[in-house]
Amino acid sequence: MIIRGINNIRITHQNGRDVEEAMSVIATYMASATKDKYDEIAQSIRYALASSEYGEGIENFIQYIPNTTETCYTYMDNYQAQALLVCANTE
């Protein structure tokens, strides 16, 4: 029981680091985004996530990456993470 608890804590910690690293990848791509380049960058992020070790939880990340700049929601109450990661350099 104790070993299982320790293992669960270790796995949770590792998952947290994995999520943090994946969000850093997304933020790095988005920091370099311009309106002209956004669609290409969004596709690159989706491909990188799909082909990386984060593929298992990919739906958690892809929901924050619209397919095009046309679906960039800036209403912070409903789409806060999306607005921060995606809209900063695309409007």
N, C-alpha and C positions, 0 to 999 in steps of 0.2 A: 504494500500500500504506500509506504513512504517512497520507495523507488519510483512507483508510478507517478506520485505527486511531483517529485523532483524532475522526472522526465517531462511531465506536462509543463512545468515552469520553464524548462530549457527550450522546449518546442515553441511555447508562446513568445519567449524572448527572441528566438531566432525568427519567427514569423514577423514580429514587430520590426526587427532590423531589415528583413526582406522588403516589407511594405515601405519603410523609410527610404531604402535604396531605390525602389521602383518610383516612388514619388519624386525623388531627386532627379531621376532620369527624365521624367515628364516635365518637371520644372525647368531643367536645363534646355530641353527642346523648346519649351514655350518661351523662355527668355529670349531666344533668338528669332522668334516668329515675327513676321510682318504679314500684312494682309495678302501679299502676293505669294508668300511661301507657306502659309498656314496649311493648306490642303496637303502639300507634300510632306510637311513635318508631321501632321496628324497621321498620315498613312505610315510614315516611318516608325512612329511610336507604336502604332497598332502592330506592325510587323515585328518590331523588337520585343514587345510583350508576348506576342503569340509564339515566337521562336525561342524565348528565353526560359529560364527556370521559373518564371512567374506565370507560366501558362496555366497552371492549376487554378489560380485565383484571378484569372484575367478579367472576368466580368466585373470584379471590384474596381479595376482601373479603367477599363474601356468606357464605362459609363460617364467618365469625366472628359472624354475626348470626342467632341462632335465630329461628324464626318466632314463638314465643311464650315467655313466661316459664317455661312448664312444662319446657322443654328447656334449662334453664340449668345447665350442668355446672360444679361447683366443685372438682372434683378437679384440682388444679393441674398434676400431672405430665403428664396427657394433654391437657388443654384450657386451657393456661395463658393464651393470648391471649384466648380466649373468656371465661374467668373474670374476667380483669382488665377487659375492655372492657364486658362485658354484665352480669355478676353483682354487681358492686359495689353497685348501688343497687336491685336487684330482689328480694333475699331479705329 
